[in-house]
Amino acid sequence: QDANVWSRRLTQTDRIVYLVSEDRIEFLQARYHYSDR
C-alpha cells in the first residue's frame, strides 16, 4: 500500500480511503450504510 494512501474507519461499517499529497487530499473511496426502511 502506498505510504500516502490512508484509510480511516468512521463507524463499524463505514470507512473512507484517501490520498494525501503536498497540496491536496483526494478521497478515493467512501463506504457508508443506509438505515433500513
Biopython code that builds the backbone (N, CA, C, O; Angstrom):
import numpy as np
from Bio.PDB.StructureBuilder import StructureBuilder

atoms = [
    (1, "GLN", "N", (0.856, -1.188, 0.000)),
    (1, "GLN", "CA", (0.000, 0.000, 0.000)),
    (1, "GLN", "C", (0.889, 1.233, 0.000)),
    (1, "GLN", "O", (1.861, 1.309, 0.751)),
    (2, "ASP", "N", (0.553, 2.187, -0.838)),
    (2, "ASP", "CA", (1.298, 3.442, -0.927)),
    (2, "ASP", "C", (1.283, 4.149, 0.425)),
    (2, "ASP", "O", (0.252, 4.201, 1.095)),
    (3, "ALA", "N", (2.421, 4.686, 0.816)),
    (3, "ALA", "CA", (2.536, 5.329, 2.129)),
    (3, "ALA", "C", (1.641, 6.552, 2.256)),
    (3, "ALA", "O", (1.311, 6.952, 3.373)),
    (4, "ASN", "N", (1.234, 7.163, 1.130)),
    (4, "ASN", "CA", (0.396, 8.355, 1.163)),
    (4, "ASN", "C", (-1.093, 8.042, 1.092)),
    (4, "ASN", "O", (-1.913, 8.960, 1.114)),
    (5, "VAL", "N", (-1.455, 6.777, 1.009)),
    (5, "VAL", "CA", (-2.864, 6.381, 0.993)),
    (5, "VAL", "C", (-3.244, 5.952, 2.406)),
    (5, "VAL", "O", (-2.598, 5.097, 3.011)),
    (6, "TRP", "N", (-4.307, 6.566, 2.914)),
    (6, "TRP", "CA", (-4.745, 6.314, 4.283)),
    (6, "TRP", "C", (-6.182, 5.821, 4.294)),
    (6, "TRP", "O", (-6.975, 6.167, 3.418)),
    (7, "SER", "N", (-6.507, 5.021, 5.281)),
    (7, "SER", "CA", (-7.867, 4.527, 5.467)),
    (7, "SER", "C", (-8.273, 4.818, 6.901)),
    (7, "SER", "O", (-7.508, 4.581, 7.835)),
    (8, "ARG", "N", (-9.477, 5.331, 7.065)),
    (8, "ARG", "CA", (-9.993, 5.623, 8.401)),
    (8, "ARG", "C", (-11.381, 5.022, 8.547)),
    (8, "ARG", "O", (-12.254, 5.227, 7.704)),
    (9, "ARG", "N", (-11.569, 4.288, 9.612)),
    (9, "ARG", "CA", (-12.885, 3.738, 9.908)),
    (9, "ARG", "C", (-13.673, 4.797, 10.666)),
    (9, "ARG", "O", (-13.227, 5.302, 11.696)),
    (10, "LEU", "N", (-14.858, 5.127, 10.139)),
    (10, "LEU", "CA", (-15.708, 6.133, 10.769)),
    (10, "LEU", "C", (-16.633, 5.503, 11.801)),
    (10, "LEU", "O", (-16.828, 6.028, 12.897)),
    (11, "THR", "N", (-17.193, 4.368, 11.419)),
    (11, "THR", "CA", (-18.029, 3.576, 12.322)),
    (11, "THR", "C", (-17.667, 2.121, 12.079)),
    (11, "THR", "O", (-16.712, 1.831, 11.358)),
    (12, "GLN", "N", (-18.413, 1.213, 12.668)),
    (12, "GLN", "CA", (-18.104, -0.205, 12.474)),
    (12, "GLN", "C", (-18.260, -0.620, 11.008)),
    (12, "GLN", "O", (-17.552, -1.518, 10.552)),
    (13, "THR", "N", (-19.171, 0.015, 10.261)),
    (13, "THR", "CA", (-19.397, -0.359, 8.861)),
    (13, "THR", "C", (-18.925, 0.690, 7.865)),
    (13, "THR", "O", (-18.827, 0.389, 6.676)),
    (14, "ASP", "N", (-18.630, 1.897, 8.302)),
    (14, "ASP", "CA", (-18.298, 2.988, 7.385)),
    (14, "ASP", "C", (-16.815, 3.329, 7.445)),
    (14, "ASP", "O", (-16.220, 3.370, 8.522)),
    (15, "ARG", "N", (-16.217, 3.577, 6.264)),
    (15, "ARG", "CA", (-14.822, 3.992, 6.238)),
    (15, "ARG", "C", (-14.561, 4.871, 5.027)),
    (15, "ARG", "O", (-15.351, 4.893, 4.083)),
    (16, "ILE", "N", (-13.450, 5.593, 5.059)),
    (16, "ILE", "CA", (-13.014, 6.387, 3.921)),
    (16, "ILE", "C", (-11.565, 6.026, 3.609)),
    (16, "ILE", "O", (-10.793, 5.669, 4.499)),
    (17, "VAL", "N", (-11.210, 6.124, 2.326)),
    (17, "VAL", "CA", (-9.837, 5.922, 1.881)),
    (17, "VAL", "C", (-9.450, 7.184, 1.138)),
    (17, "VAL", "O", (-10.188, 7.645, 0.268)),
    (18, "TYR", "N", (-8.301, 7.745, 1.473)),
    (18, "TYR", "CA", (-7.903, 8.998, 0.849)),
    (18, "TYR", "C", (-6.408, 9.045, 0.601)),
    (18, "TYR", "O", (-5.628, 8.368, 1.271)),
    (19, "LEU", "N", (-6.025, 9.856, -0.373)),
    (19, "LEU", "CA", (-4.637, 10.039, -0.783)),
    (19, "LEU", "C", (-4.202, 11.431, -0.371)),
    (19, "LEU", "O", (-4.863, 12.414, -0.705)),
    (20, "VAL", "N", (-3.101, 11.521, 0.348)),
    (20, "VAL", "CA", (-2.588, 12.804, 0.816)),
    (20, "VAL", "C", (-1.364, 13.167, -0.007)),
    (20, "VAL", "O", (-0.397, 12.406, -0.062)),
    (21, "SER", "N", (-1.405, 14.338, -0.650)),
    (21, "SER", "CA", (-0.242, 14.856, -1.367)),
    (21, "SER", "C", (0.112, 16.216, -0.778)),
    (21, "SER", "O", (-0.519, 16.662, 0.181)),
    (22, "GLU", "N", (1.113, 16.873, -1.344)),
    (22, "GLU", "CA", (1.585, 18.141, -0.773)),
    (22, "GLU", "C", (0.504, 19.204, -0.678)),
    (22, "GLU", "O", (0.418, 19.915, 0.324)),
    (23, "ASP", "N", (-0.327, 19.319, -1.717)),
    (23, "ASP", "CA", (-1.272, 20.436, -1.762)),
    (23, "ASP", "C", (-2.740, 20.028, -1.793)),
    (23, "ASP", "O", (-3.612, 20.874, -1.987)),
    (24, "ARG", "N", (-3.023, 18.731, -1.602)),
    (24, "ARG", "CA", (-4.429, 18.322, -1.636)),
    (24, "ARG", "C", (-4.654, 16.977, -0.968)),
    (24, "ARG", "O", (-3.726, 16.207, -0.720)),
    (25, "ILE", "N", (-5.913, 16.731, -0.690)),
    (25, "ILE", "CA", (-6.374, 15.433, -0.200)),
    (25, "ILE", "C", (-7.430, 14.946, -1.180)),
    (25, "ILE", "O", (-8.423, 15.633, -1.422)),
    (26, "GLU", "N", (-7.218, 13.756, -1.745)),
    (26, "GLU", "CA", (-8.171, 13.180, -2.694)),
    (26, "GLU", "C", (-8.853, 11.986, -2.033)),
    (26, "GLU", "O", (-8.193, 11.069, -1.545)),
    (27, "PHE", "N", (-10.172, 12.014, -2.027)),
    (27, "PHE", "CA", (-10.924, 10.893, -1.479)),
    (27, "PHE", "C", (-11.063, 9.835, -2.558)),
    (27, "PHE", "O", (-11.616, 10.101, -3.625)),
    (28, "LEU", "N", (-10.567, 8.646, -2.290)),
    (28, "LEU", "CA", (-10.556, 7.566, -3.268)),
    (28, "LEU", "C", (-11.767, 6.652, -3.130)),
    (28, "LEU", "O", (-12.269, 6.111, -4.115)),
    (29, "GLN", "N", (-12.223, 6.491, -1.904)),
    (29, "GLN", "CA", (-13.343, 5.585, -1.676)),
    (29, "GLN", "C", (-14.052, 5.988, -0.397)),
    (29, "GLN", "O", (-13.421, 6.346, 0.597)),
    (30, "ALA", "N", (-15.351, 5.924, -0.438)),
    (30, "ALA", "CA", (-16.155, 6.146, 0.762)),
    (30, "ALA", "C", (-17.219, 5.060, 0.797)),
    (30, "ALA", "O", (-17.931, 4.844, -0.184)),
    (31, "ARG", "N", (-17.319, 4.402, 1.897)),
    (31, "ARG", "CA", (-18.344, 3.373, 2.041)),
    (31, "ARG", "C", (-19.232, 3.764, 3.204)),
    (31, "ARG", "O", (-18.755, 4.158, 4.268)),
    (32, "TYR", "N", (-20.516, 3.651, 2.987)),
    (32, "TYR", "CA", (-21.464, 4.035, 4.025)),
    (32, "TYR", "C", (-22.637, 3.074, 4.008)),
    (32, "TYR", "O", (-22.822, 2.312, 3.059)),
    (33, "HIS", "N", (-23.409, 3.122, 5.050)),
    (33, "HIS", "CA", (-24.524, 2.196, 5.213)),
    (33, "HIS", "C", (-25.807, 2.998, 5.396)),
    (33, "HIS", "O", (-25.900, 3.838, 6.291)),
    (34, "TYR", "N", (-26.798, 2.732, 4.541)),
    (34, "TYR", "CA", (-28.103, 3.368, 4.699)),
    (34, "TYR", "C", (-28.890, 2.630, 5.768)),
    (34, "TYR", "O", (-28.796, 1.408, 5.887)),
    (35, "SER", "N", (-29.656, 3.365, 6.533)),
    (35, "SER", "CA", (-30.504, 2.703, 7.529)),
    (35, "SER", "C", (-31.632, 1.959, 6.817)),
    (35, "SER", "O", (-32.099, 2.383, 5.759)),
    (36, "ASP", "N", (-32.054, 0.865, 7.400)),
    (36, "ASP", "CA", (-33.144, 0.075, 6.815)),
    (36, "ASP", "C", (-34.450, 0.840, 6.918)),
    (36, "ASP", "O", (-34.719, 1.513, 7.914)),
    (37, "ARG", "N", (-35.260, 0.726, 5.866)),
    (37, "ARG", "CA", (-36.558, 1.412, 5.856)),
    (37, "ARG", "C", (-37.655, 0.471, 6.246)),
    (37, "ARG", "O", (-38.820, 0.868, 6.294)),
]
sb = StructureBuilder()
sb.init_structure("model")
sb.init_model(0)
sb.init_chain("A")
sb.init_seg("    ")
for serial, (resi, resn, name, xyz) in enumerate(atoms, 1):
    if name == "N":
        sb.init_residue(resn, " ", resi, " ")
    sb.init_atom(name, np.array(xyz, "f"), 0.0, 1.0, " ", f" {name:<3s}", serial, name[0])
structure = sb.get_structure()
